[in-house]
Amino acid sequence: MTAKRNENGLLQSMAPQNANSILAASRRAEQRSEAYLAEAQRLSHTGSFGWKPSTGEIIWSEETFRIFQYDRTTIPTVELVLQRVHPEDMVLVKQTIERASQEGKDFDFQHRLLMPDGSVKYVHVVARAFSDESGGVEFVGAVMDTTESKRVEKQLRRSEESLLEAQKLSHTGSWRHDVASGKVTVSPEIYRIHDIKPDENPSNTEFFFNRFHPEDRKRVVDLFERAETERTEFEVGYRIVLPDGTIKHLRTIGRPILNESGDLIEFVGTLMDVTAARQVEEALRRTESYLAEAQRLTRTGSGAWRVPGEDAVYLSEEWYRIYGFDPKKGLSAWKDRLQRMHPEDRARVRETKDRAVSEKSDYEVDHRIVLPDGTVKYTHTVGHPILNASGDVEQFVCTMMDLTERKQAEEALRQSQADLARISRVTTMGELTASLAHEVNQPIAAAVTDANTCLRWLKRDQPDLEEAREAASRVIKDTTRAAEIVSRIRLLFKKVAPQRELVDVNEIIREMIVLLSGETMRYNILVGTDLAADLPQVMADRVQLQQVLMNLMTNGIDAMKDVDGTRELAIKSQRAETNQLLISVSDTGVGVPPQQADQIFNAFFTTKLHGTGMGLRISRSIIESHGGRLWAADNSQRGASFYFSLPTKAEAVE
């Protein structure tokens, strides 16, 4: 019994201590709960409040004070709430408060707060009505700061608007196909692309399949069904036909969306209207085709190469043809071209291009190509540098012209001109046959006379050797003179390629005066010369200059044949400006009619009864090929003068 009484006493003494411990633990738990609640409200930007309309008493949580930006020591009132309400929302808030206090019903609304610093907050207020012990109405609610969510919503709307605008600008729409229901959802841009009217229902695949081009429908539908069966992505291009007959080119990309079990839920994708791009591509193909044809017709290739390294970045088909490469060889042919460049031209081409790179300048160069079969081609290349923003050379674009046929034509033309010039010489010499025969006959007759004289001196009883020697010397002189005349005539008749050498123009003038002396004597024409001493030699073809002088002198002789009065042919040579020699041939004949001054150098124009009309044309071509000029002018009194200029040795060599 005693032990039992002691146990009861111990329990009685410990009871107050246990009660205190339980109360303390309860308070700590309550404090932790309040702390958790306060932290949760802070994190969620949601405050709580209580409101008794009958007394006006309002209780705020700490987060509510933060939202309204009032000090924690402030006693909340309806008036303090209204002070923070945005002016544009004031009527709404007042009406809501009045209706709640009068009707005692729940309320849920949103409005804005205008803070002291001018910033604007968005809040969402929710409250529930309860009856208190006295039968009055009491509201318990929450106020959520939705400013950040409003900002995100606004940003999302802007993003959606930007996306829609981007889809419109890029002609790209988006779509979604729910596999289970078959429903199709599309963006506004797909409505525009397919010209979908308000009374049409594009919520199923059949609507879109029906607008596929008949030639593309089966191919595309089969692809869609296969992608759905195999749950794979797809990309396909096809055409659609609108109700008005318009054809559009589209490209769509689809991607399957699977659930956690791997089952297909839906397809999402994009659709792009590539009609404009196709039209541009077609126009570009036509342009490239025209360019390729133009290059083929003009035998002009084009290309581009990178600096440094000189790697090709583009070569046209005609470029491959000129070099004899197969286009399938690709850009590697650019490196192999050096093997087909004529060995004698490689260093010059390399030097030209290096200088262009260094000086950032255009370049032009001629060179030859030797094909594997030995064929030689002549080309002319022009290059232009492309500079980057820093002013450095990035690339060179170039064109290459195949001049082979032109070179062959030029050579044929030169040969034809040479043949024509020879014919002209032969024709002129034919007209001078009588005079030339007289010129040759004179020294031969003199040689015969001197030979007979020599024989007489030798047949005497006492031969006079000294007289015979003098007669024999005269025979040698006369026969040499005849041989020289024949040699000059043969040279004019001879068909040889033009050969340029340093020649004395005055010497050629004198030779032609001697050659035509028979004609001048025949028509009583006085030949006068005014030849400047110490004239520099010129680089020229002797026979061609003889032909020009012979043509101008015979024209002057012909012009004076039937003229009464003094007949004079004047030939003058002199230095001119800019390292030129000036030679003139003047006569006192009938002159050049003013109306024909511009025509006398035209081919086949002649004032002679039996003329060919080619003499002056050929003469001008010869002088121009030597870098000079030939022209005519009337004399002050009567007759005409013909002038031609020739570059001196230094200029001719250049």
C-alpha positions as CSV (number, residue, x, y, z in Angstrom):
1,M,0.0,0.0,0.0
2,T,2.8,2.3,0.9
3,A,4.4,1.7,-2.6
4,K,1.1,2.5,-4.3
5,R,0.8,5.8,-2.4
6,N,4.3,6.8,-3.4
7,E,3.6,6.1,-7.1
8,N,0.5,8.2,-7.1
9,G,2.3,11.0,-5.4
10,L,5.0,10.9,-8.1
11,L,2.4,11.1,-10.8
12,Q,0.7,13.9,-9.2
13,S,3.9,15.9,-8.9
14,M,4.8,15.3,-12.6
15,A,1.4,16.3,-14.1
16,P,2.0,20.0,-14.1
17,Q,5.4,19.6,-15.7
18,N,3.9,17.4,-18.5
19,A,1.1,19.9,-19.2
20,N,3.6,22.7,-19.6
21,S,5.7,20.7,-21.9
22,I,2.7,19.9,-24.1
23,L,1.7,23.5,-24.3
24,A,5.2,24.6,-25.2
25,A,5.4,22.0,-27.9
26,S,2.0,23.0,-29.2
27,R,3.1,26.7,-29.4
28,R,6.3,25.8,-31.2
29,A,4.4,23.7,-33.7
30,E,1.9,26.6,-34.2
31,Q,4.8,29.0,-34.7
32,R,6.4,26.7,-37.3
33,S,3.1,26.4,-39.1
34,E,2.7,30.1,-39.2
35,A,6.3,30.5,-40.4
36,Y,5.6,27.9,-43.1
37,L,2.4,29.6,-44.1
38,A,4.2,33.0,-44.2
39,E,7.0,31.6,-46.4
40,A,4.5,29.9,-48.7
41,Q,2.6,33.1,-49.1
42,R,5.8,35.0,-49.9
43,L,6.9,32.4,-52.4
44,S,3.5,32.4,-54.1
45,H,2.9,36.1,-53.8
46,T,-0.4,35.4,-52.1
47,G,-1.6,37.2,-49.0
48,S,-4.6,36.5,-46.8
49,F,-7.1,38.8,-45.1
50,G,-10.2,38.9,-42.9
51,W,-12.9,41.6,-43.1
52,K,-15.9,42.3,-40.9
53,P,-18.1,44.8,-42.8
54,S,-20.2,45.5,-39.7
55,T,-17.2,46.8,-37.7
56,G,-14.8,47.7,-40.5
57,E,-12.2,45.5,-38.9
58,I,-9.6,44.2,-41.4
59,I,-6.8,41.7,-40.6
60,W,-3.9,41.3,-43.1
61,S,-1.1,38.7,-43.3
62,E,2.5,39.8,-43.7
63,E,2.4,39.1,-47.5
64,T,-0.7,41.3,-47.9
65,F,1.2,44.2,-46.3
66,R,4.0,43.6,-48.7
67,I,1.7,43.5,-51.7
68,F,0.0,46.8,-50.8
69,Q,3.4,48.2,-49.6
70,Y,2.2,49.4,-46.2
71,D,4.2,49.2,-43.0
72,R,3.4,46.2,-40.8
73,T,2.4,48.6,-37.9
74,T,-0.3,50.2,-40.1
75,I,-3.9,49.4,-39.3
76,P,-5.6,48.3,-42.5
77,T,-8.8,49.9,-43.6
78,V,-11.0,50.1,-46.7
79,E,-9.8,53.7,-47.2
80,L,-6.1,52.5,-47.2
81,V,-7.1,49.8,-49.8
82,L,-8.8,52.4,-52.1
83,Q,-5.7,54.7,-51.8
84,R,-3.7,52.0,-53.7
85,V,-6.4,51.2,-56.3
86,H,-5.6,52.3,-59.9
87,P,-7.8,55.3,-60.8
88,E,-9.2,53.4,-63.8
89,D,-10.3,50.5,-61.6
90,M,-11.7,52.6,-58.7
91,V,-15.3,52.3,-59.7
92,L,-15.1,48.5,-60.1
93,V,-13.5,48.1,-56.6
94,K,-15.9,50.3,-54.8
95,Q,-18.9,48.6,-56.4
96,T,-17.5,45.2,-55.4
97,I,-16.9,46.2,-51.8
98,E,-20.4,47.8,-51.5
99,R,-22.1,44.8,-53.0
100,A,-20.2,42.4,-50.8
101,S,-21.0,44.3,-47.6
102,Q,-24.7,44.6,-48.5
103,E,-25.4,41.1,-49.9
104,G,-22.9,39.1,-47.9
105,K,-21.9,37.0,-50.9
106,D,-18.5,35.6,-52.1
107,F,-16.6,37.8,-54.5
108,D,-13.8,37.1,-57.0
109,F,-12.3,39.9,-59.2
110,Q,-9.1,41.4,-60.6
111,H,-7.8,45.0,-60.6
112,R,-4.7,47.0,-60.6
113,L,-2.8,48.9,-57.9
114,L,-0.9,52.1,-58.5
115,M,2.1,52.2,-56.1
116,P,3.7,55.3,-54.7
117,D,6.7,54.9,-57.0
118,G,4.4,54.9,-60.0
119,S,4.7,51.2,-60.7
120,V,1.5,49.2,-61.4
121,K,0.6,45.9,-59.9
122,Y,-2.0,43.4,-60.9
123,V,-3.9,41.6,-58.1
124,H,-6.5,38.8,-58.0
125,V,-8.8,39.0,-55.0
126,V,-11.0,36.0,-53.8
127,A,-13.1,36.0,-50.7
128,R,-15.6,33.6,-49.0
129,A,-18.5,34.8,-46.8
130,F,-19.0,33.3,-43.3
131,S,-21.5,34.0,-40.5
132,D,-19.9,34.9,-37.1
133,E,-21.3,34.2,-33.6
134,S,-23.5,37.2,-33.7
135,G,-25.1,36.3,-37.0
136,G,-23.1,38.9,-39.0
137,V,-21.1,38.4,-42.1
138,E,-17.4,37.9,-42.0
139,F,-15.1,37.5,-45.1
140,V,-12.0,35.4,-45.3
141,G,-10.0,35.7,-48.5
142,A,-6.7,35.8,-50.4
143,V,-5.1,38.5,-52.5
144,M,-2.7,37.3,-55.2
145,D,0.0,39.5,-56.8
146,T,-0.4,38.4,-60.4
147,T,2.0,41.1,-61.8
148,E,4.6,38.6,-62.9
149,S,2.1,36.2,-64.4
150,K,0.5,39.2,-66.3
151,R,3.9,40.1,-67.6
152,V,4.5,36.6,-68.7
153,E,1.1,36.4,-70.3
154,K,1.7,39.7,-72.1
155,Q,5.1,38.5,-73.3
156,L,3.5,35.2,-74.4
157,R,0.9,37.1,-76.4
158,R,3.6,39.2,-78.0
159,S,5.5,36.0,-78.8
160,E,2.4,34.5,-80.3
161,E,1.8,37.7,-82.3
162,S,5.4,37.7,-83.4
163,L,5.1,34.0,-84.3
164,L,2.0,34.6,-86.4
165,E,3.6,37.6,-88.1
166,A,6.8,35.5,-88.7
167,Q,4.6,32.8,-90.2
168,K,2.9,35.3,-92.4
169,L,6.1,36.9,-93.6
170,S,7.8,33.5,-94.2
171,H,4.7,31.9,-95.6
172,T,5.0,29.2,-93.1
173,G,2.1,27.7,-91.1
174,S,1.9,25.1,-88.3
175,W,-0.4,22.2,-87.9
176,R,-1.4,19.4,-85.5
177,H,-3.1,16.1,-86.3
178,D,-4.7,14.1,-83.5
179,V,-4.3,10.5,-84.5
180,A,-7.1,9.1,-82.4
181,S,-9.8,11.6,-83.4
182,G,-8.4,12.5,-86.8
183,K,-8.8,16.2,-85.9
184,V,-6.6,18.6,-87.7
185,T,-5.7,22.0,-86.1
186,V,-3.9,24.6,-88.3
187,S,-2.6,28.1,-87.8
188,P,-4.0,31.2,-89.6
189,E,-1.2,31.1,-92.2
190,I,-2.4,27.7,-93.4
191,Y,-5.8,29.2,-93.9
192,R,-4.3,31.9,-96.1
193,I,-2.1,29.4,-98.0
194,H,-5.0,27.1,-98.8
195,D,-7.4,30.0,-99.3
196,I,-9.8,28.4,-96.8
197,K,-13.2,30.2,-96.7
198,P,-15.2,30.8,-93.4
199,D,-17.8,28.3,-94.4
200,E,-15.3,25.5,-95.0
201,N,-14.3,22.9,-92.4
202,P,-10.5,22.2,-92.5
203,S,-10.5,20.1,-89.4
204,N,-9.8,16.8,-91.1
205,T,-7.1,15.4,-93.4
206,E,-9.5,14.7,-96.3
207,F,-10.1,18.4,-96.7
208,F,-6.4,19.0,-97.4
209,F,-5.9,15.7,-99.4
210,N,-8.6,16.9,-101.8
211,R,-6.5,20.0,-102.6
212,F,-3.4,18.0,-103.5
213,H,-2.4,18.2,-107.2
214,P,-3.8,15.0,-108.8
215,E,-0.2,14.1,-109.9
216,D,1.1,14.4,-106.3
217,R,-1.9,13.1,-104.3
218,K,-1.1,9.4,-104.1
219,R,2.6,9.9,-103.4
220,V,2.0,12.3,-100.6
221,V,-0.9,10.4,-99.0
222,D,1.1,7.2,-99.0
223,L,3.9,9.0,-97.3
224,F,1.6,10.3,-94.6
225,E,0.2,6.9,-93.9
226,R,3.6,5.2,-93.9
227,A,4.9,7.9,-91.4
228,E,1.9,7.2,-89.2
229,T,2.4,3.5,-89.3
230,E,6.2,3.6,-88.7
231,R,5.9,6.6,-86.3
232,T,8.7,8.4,-88.2
233,E,9.4,12.0,-89.2
234,F,8.8,13.0,-92.8
235,E,9.5,15.9,-95.2
236,V,7.9,16.2,-98.6
237,G,7.3,18.7,-101.3
238,Y,4.1,18.8,-103.4
239,R,1.6,21.0,-105.2
240,I,-1.9,22.0,-104.3
241,V,-4.7,23.3,-106.6
242,L,-6.9,26.1,-105.2
243,P,-10.6,26.4,-106.2
244,D,-9.7,29.2,-108.7
245,G,-7.2,26.9,-110.4
246,T,-4.1,28.5,-108.9
247,I,-1.2,26.0,-108.3
248,K,1.0,26.4,-105.3
249,H,4.2,24.6,-104.3
250,L,4.4,23.6,-100.7
251,R,6.9,21.8,-98.4
252,T,5.8,20.2,-95.1
253,I,7.7,18.6,-92.3
254,G,6.0,16.3,-89.7
255,R,7.1,14.9,-86.4
256,P,5.4,12.2,-84.4
257,I,4.6,12.8,-80.7
258,L,4.6,9.6,-78.5
259,N,3.4,9.0,-75.0
260,E,5.4,7.2,-72.3
261,S,4.3,3.9,-73.6
262,G,5.6,4.7,-77.1
263,D,2.2,5.0,-78.6
264,L,1.6,7.6,-81.3
265,I,-0.6,10.4,-80.0
266,E,-0.3,13.0,-82.7
267,F,1.7,14.6,-85.5
268,V,2.9,18.2,-85.3
269,G,4.6,20.0,-88.1
270,T,5.1,23.0,-90.3
271,L,4.0,23.8,-93.9
272,M,5.8,26.4,-96.0
273,D,4.5,28.0,-99.2
274,V,7.6,27.8,-101.5
275,T,5.8,29.0,-104.7
276,A,7.7,32.2,-104.9
277,A,11.0,30.4,-104.2
278,R,10.2,27.9,-107.0
279,Q,9.4,30.8,-109.4
280,V,12.7,32.4,-108.5
281,E,14.5,29.1,-108.9
282,E,12.9,28.6,-112.3
283,A,13.8,32.2,-113.3
284,L,17.3,31.6,-112.1
285,R,17.5,28.3,-114.0
286,R,16.4,30.1,-117.1
287,T,18.9,32.9,-116.5
288,E,21.7,30.4,-116.0
289,S,20.6,28.6,-119.1
290,Y,20.6,31.8,-121.1
291,L,24.0,32.7,-119.7
292,A,25.4,29.3,-120.5
293,E,24.1,29.5,-124.0
294,A,25.5,33.1,-124.4
295,Q,28.9,31.9,-123.1
296,R,28.7,28.9,-125.6
297,L,27.9,31.2,-128.5
298,T,30.6,33.8,-127.6
299,R,33.1,31.1,-126.5
300,T,33.5,32.9,-123.1
301,G,33.9,31.0,-119.9
302,S,33.8,32.4,-116.4
303,G,35.1,31.4,-113.0
304,A,36.1,32.6,-109.5
305,W,39.1,31.8,-107.4
306,R,39.9,32.4,-103.7
307,V,42.7,34.5,-102.3
308,P,45.0,33.3,-100.8
309,G,45.5,29.8,-102.1
310,E,44.0,30.3,-105.5
311,D,41.4,27.6,-105.1
312,A,38.5,27.7,-107.5
313,V,35.0,28.5,-106.1
314,Y,33.1,28.5,-109.4
315,L,33.7,27.4,-113.0
316,S,31.2,27.6,-115.8
317,E,30.5,24.9,-118.3
318,E,32.1,26.9,-121.1
319,W,35.3,27.2,-119.0
320,Y,35.5,23.4,-118.9
321,R,34.9,23.2,-122.7
322,I,37.7,25.7,-123.5
323,Y,40.2,23.8,-121.4
324,G,38.9,20.4,-122.7
325,F,37.9,19.1,-119.3
326,D,34.8,17.1,-118.4
327,P,32.5,19.2,-116.2
328,K,32.1,16.1,-114.0
329,K,35.7,16.5,-113.0
330,G,34.5,19.4,-110.8
331,L,36.6,22.2,-109.3
332,S,39.7,20.1,-109.2
333,A,40.1,20.9,-112.9
334,W,41.2,24.4,-111.9
335,K,44.5,23.0,-110.5
336,D,45.0,20.7,-113.6
337,R,44.6,23.7,-116.0
338,L,48.3,24.7,-115.4
339,Q,49.4,21.4,-117.1
340,R,47.5,22.5,-120.2
341,M,48.8,26.1,-120.3
342,H,51.5,26.6,-122.9
343,P,54.9,26.3,-121.1
344,E,56.1,29.6,-122.7
345,D,53.1,31.5,-121.2
346,R,53.1,30.1,-117.6
347,A,55.6,32.5,-116.1
348,R,54.0,35.6,-117.7
349,V,50.5,34.6,-116.5
350,R,51.8,33.9,-113.0
351,E,53.5,37.3,-112.9
352,T,50.4,39.1,-114.1
353,K,48.1,37.5,-111.5
354,D,50.5,38.0,-108.7
355,R,50.8,41.7,-109.5
356,A,47.0,42.0,-109.6
357,V,46.7,40.4,-106.2
358,S,49.4,42.6,-104.8
359,E,47.9,45.8,-106.3
360,K,44.3,44.8,-105.7
361,S,43.7,45.6,-109.4
362,D,42.1,44.2,-112.5
363,Y,44.2,42.1,-114.9
364,E,44.2,41.1,-118.5
365,V,46.4,38.4,-120.1
366,D,46.6,36.4,-123.3
367,H,47.9,32.9,-123.2
368,R,47.7,29.6,-125.1
369,I,46.3,26.2,-124.2
370,V,47.7,23.0,-125.4
371,L,45.1,20.2,-125.4
372,P,46.2,16.5,-125.0
373,D,45.7,15.9,-128.8
374,G,48.2,18.8,-129.5
375,T,45.5,21.3,-130.5
376,V,46.6,24.9,-129.5
377,K,44.0,27.4,-128.4
378,Y,44.4,31.1,-128.0
379,T,42.6,32.8,-125.0
380,H,42.2,36.2,-123.4
381,T,41.4,36.4,-119.7
382,V,40.1,39.4,-117.7
383,G,40.0,39.3,-113.9
384,H,38.5,41.6,-111.3
385,P,39.1,41.6,-107.5
386,I,36.4,41.2,-104.9
387,L,37.3,43.0,-101.6
388,N,36.0,42.3,-98.1
389,A,34.9,44.9,-95.6
390,S,38.5,45.4,-94.5
391,G,39.6,46.2,-98.1
392,D,41.5,42.9,-98.5
393,V,41.2,40.8,-101.6
394,E,39.0,37.8,-101.0
395,Q,38.3,36.5,-104.5
396,F,38.9,37.2,-108.1
397,V,36.2,36.7,-110.7
398,C,37.4,36.2,-114.3
399,T,36.2,35.6,-117.8
400,M,38.1,33.7,-120.4
401,M,37.5,34.2,-124.1
402,D,38.5,31.5,-126.7
403,L,40.1,33.6,-129.4
404,T,41.2,30.6,-131.5
405,E,38.7,31.1,-134.3
406,R,39.3,34.8,-134.2
407,K,43.0,34.3,-134.5
408,Q,42.5,31.9,-137.4
409,A,40.2,34.4,-139.0
410,E,42.7,37.3,-138.5
411,E,45.5,35.1,-139.9
412,A,43.3,34.3,-142.9
413,L,42.4,38.0,-143.3
414,R,46.1,38.9,-143.1
415,Q,46.8,36.4,-145.8
416,S,44.0,37.7,-147.9
417,Q,45.2,41.2,-147.5
418,A,48.7,40.2,-148.4
419,D,47.4,38.3,-151.5
420,L,45.3,41.4,-152.4
421,A,48.3,43.7,-151.9
422,R,50.4,41.4,-154.1
423,I,47.7,41.4,-156.8
424,S,47.5,45.2,-156.6
425,R,51.3,45.4,-157.0
426,V,51.2,43.0,-160.0
427,T,48.3,45.0,-161.5
428,T,50.2,48.3,-161.1
429,M,53.4,46.7,-162.5
430,G,51.4,45.4,-165.4
431,E,50.2,49.0,-166.1
432,L,53.9,50.1,-166.0
433,T,55.2,47.4,-168.4
434,A,56.3,49.8,-171.1
435,S,58.1,52.1,-168.7
436,L,59.7,49.2,-166.9
437,A,60.8,47.7,-170.2
438,H,62.3,51.1,-171.1
439,E,64.1,51.3,-167.8
440,V,65.6,47.8,-168.2
441,N,66.3,48.4,-172.0
442,Q,68.4,51.5,-171.3
443,P,71.2,49.9,-169.3
444,I,71.1,46.8,-171.5
445,A,71.5,48.9,-174.7
446,A,74.3,50.8,-173.2
447,A,76.0,47.6,-172.1
448,V,75.8,46.3,-175.7
449,T,77.3,49.5,-177.1
450,D,80.1,49.4,-174.5
451,A,80.7,45.7,-175.3
452,N,81.0,46.5,-179.0
453,T,83.4,49.4,-178.2
454,C,85.4,47.1,-176.0
455,L,85.7,44.5,-178.9
456,R,86.8,47.3,-181.3
457,W,89.6,48.4,-179.0
458,L,90.7,44.8,-178.7
459,K,90.6,44.1,-182.5
460,R,93.0,46.9,-183.4
461,D,96.5,45.9,-184.6
462,Q,97.7,47.2,-181.4
463,P,94.9,46.6,-178.9
464,D,94.2,49.6,-176.6
465,L,93.8,47.7,-173.3
466,E,93.1,50.8,-171.3
467,E,90.2,51.9,-173.4
468,A,89.0,48.3,-173.6
469,R,89.2,48.1,-169.7
470,E,87.1,51.3,-169.4
471,A,84.5,50.0,-171.9
472,A,84.3,46.7,-170.0
473,S,83.8,48.6,-166.7
474,R,80.9,50.5,-168.3
475,V,79.4,47.1,-169.4
476,I,79.6,45.9,-165.8
477,K,78.0,49.1,-164.5
478,D,75.2,49.0,-167.0
479,T,74.4,45.3,-166.5
480,T,74.5,45.8,-162.7
481,R,72.0,48.7,-163.0
482,A,69.8,46.5,-165.2
483,A,70.0,43.6,-162.7
484,E,69.1,46.0,-159.8
485,I,66.0,47.2,-161.7
486,V,65.0,43.6,-162.4
487,S,65.6,42.7,-158.7
488,R,63.4,45.4,-157.5
489,I,60.7,44.4,-159.9
490,R,61.0,40.7,-158.9
491,L,60.7,41.8,-155.2
492,L,57.5,43.6,-155.8
493,F,56.1,40.5,-157.7
494,K,57.4,38.0,-155.2
495,K,54.9,36.3,-152.8
496,V,56.5,36.4,-149.4
497,A,55.3,36.8,-145.8
498,P,55.7,40.3,-144.5
499,Q,59.1,40.8,-142.8
500,R,59.8,43.9,-140.7
501,E,63.2,45.3,-140.3
502,L,64.9,48.7,-139.8
503,V,64.6,50.6,-143.1
504,D,65.7,54.0,-144.4
505,V,62.6,55.7,-145.7
506,N,64.6,58.1,-147.9
507,E,66.3,55.2,-149.5
508,I,63.0,53.6,-150.4
509,I,61.8,57.0,-151.8
510,R,64.8,57.2,-154.1
511,E,64.4,53.6,-155.3
512,M,60.8,54.2,-156.3
513,I,61.7,57.4,-158.1
514,V,64.2,55.4,-160.2
515,L,61.7,52.7,-160.8
516,L,59.0,55.1,-162.0
517,S,61.4,57.4,-163.9
518,G,60.2,55.9,-167.2
519,E,56.6,57.0,-166.5
520,T,57.6,60.5,-165.3
521,M,59.8,61.0,-168.4
522,R,57.0,59.7,-170.7
523,Y,54.5,62.3,-169.4
524,N,57.1,65.2,-169.0
525,I,56.6,65.2,-165.2
526,L,59.3,66.9,-163.1
527,V,60.1,65.0,-159.9
528,G,61.2,67.1,-157.0
529,T,62.4,65.8,-153.6
530,D,62.9,67.5,-150.2
531,L,64.2,64.7,-148.0
532,A,65.3,65.5,-144.5
533,A,68.8,64.4,-143.6
534,D,69.6,62.1,-140.7
535,L,66.1,60.7,-140.4
536,P,65.8,57.8,-137.9
537,Q,65.1,54.4,-139.3
538,V,61.7,52.8,-138.9
539,M,60.7,49.2,-138.2
540,A,58.7,48.3,-141.3
541,D,58.3,45.9,-144.2
542,R,60.3,47.3,-147.1
543,V,58.1,45.8,-149.9
544,Q,54.9,47.1,-148.3
545,L,56.3,50.7,-148.0
546,Q,57.5,50.4,-151.6
547,Q,53.9,49.5,-152.6
548,V,52.5,52.5,-150.7
549,L,54.9,54.9,-152.3
550,M,54.4,53.4,-155.8
551,N,50.6,53.6,-155.4
552,L,50.7,57.3,-154.3
553,M,53.2,58.3,-157.0
554,T,51.4,56.5,-159.8
555,N,48.1,58.1,-158.6
556,G,49.9,61.5,-158.9
557,I,51.2,60.6,-162.4
558,D,47.7,59.5,-163.5
559,A,46.2,62.8,-162.2
560,M,48.7,64.9,-164.3
561,K,48.6,63.0,-167.6
562,D,46.0,65.2,-169.3
563,V,46.7,68.4,-167.4
564,D,48.1,71.4,-169.3
565,G,50.8,73.5,-167.7
566,T,53.5,72.5,-165.3
567,R,53.5,68.9,-164.2
568,E,55.3,68.4,-160.9
569,L,55.5,65.5,-158.5
570,A,56.9,66.6,-155.1
571,I,58.0,64.0,-152.4
572,K,59.0,65.2,-149.0
573,S,60.2,63.5,-145.8
574,Q,60.5,65.2,-142.4
575,R,60.4,64.6,-138.6
576,A,57.0,65.1,-137.0
577,E,55.9,65.4,-133.4
578,T,55.5,62.5,-131.0
579,N,58.4,60.4,-132.5
580,Q,56.8,60.2,-136.0
581,L,58.1,60.5,-139.5
582,L,55.9,62.4,-142.0
583,I,56.1,61.7,-145.7
584,S,54.0,63.5,-148.3
585,V,53.4,63.0,-152.1
586,S,52.0,66.0,-153.9
587,D,51.0,66.6,-157.5
588,T,49.7,69.4,-159.7
589,G,46.9,67.3,-161.2
590,V,43.1,67.5,-161.2
591,G,42.9,67.2,-157.4
592,V,40.4,65.4,-155.2
593,P,36.7,66.5,-155.6
594,P,35.5,67.7,-152.2
595,Q,32.4,65.5,-152.3
596,Q,34.7,62.5,-152.7
597,A,37.3,63.3,-150.1
598,D,35.8,60.8,-147.6
599,Q,35.3,58.1,-150.1
600,I,38.6,57.7,-151.8
601,F,39.9,55.3,-149.1
602,N,36.8,53.1,-149.3
603,A,37.2,49.7,-150.9
604,F,36.2,49.5,-154.6
605,F,35.8,53.3,-154.9
606,T,37.8,54.7,-157.8
607,T,37.9,57.8,-160.1
608,K,39.9,56.0,-162.8
609,L,38.3,54.5,-165.8
610,H,40.0,51.1,-165.3
611,G,40.9,51.3,-161.6
612,T,40.1,48.6,-159.1
613,G,39.4,50.9,-156.2
614,M,41.7,49.0,-153.9
615,G,45.0,50.9,-154.1
616,L,44.4,53.5,-151.4
617,R,42.4,51.1,-149.2
618,I,45.3,48.7,-149.2
619,S,47.8,51.5,-148.7
620,R,45.9,52.8,-145.6
621,S,45.7,49.3,-144.2
622,I,49.5,48.9,-144.6
623,I,50.3,52.2,-142.9
624,E,47.8,51.5,-140.1
625,S,49.3,48.1,-139.5
626,H,52.7,49.9,-139.0
627,G,51.1,52.1,-136.4
628,G,50.8,55.1,-138.7
629,R,48.1,57.1,-140.5
630,L,47.3,57.9,-144.1
631,W,45.2,60.9,-145.2
632,A,44.6,63.2,-148.2
633,A,44.3,67.0,-148.6
634,D,43.9,69.5,-151.5
635,N,46.7,71.7,-152.5
636,S,46.3,75.4,-152.2
637,Q,46.4,76.1,-156.0
638,R,45.8,72.8,-157.8
639,G,46.4,69.1,-157.4
640,A,46.3,66.9,-154.2
641,S,48.7,65.9,-151.4
642,F,48.8,62.5,-149.7
643,Y,50.4,62.3,-146.2
644,F,51.3,59.3,-144.2
645,S,53.1,59.0,-140.8
646,L,55.2,56.2,-139.4
647,P,56.4,55.7,-135.8
648,T,60.2,55.8,-135.3
649,K,62.2,52.8,-134.2
650,A,61.6,53.2,-130.5
651,E,57.8,53.5,-130.8
652,A,57.6,50.8,-133.4
653,V,59.4,48.3,-131.2
654,E,57.0,48.9,-128.4
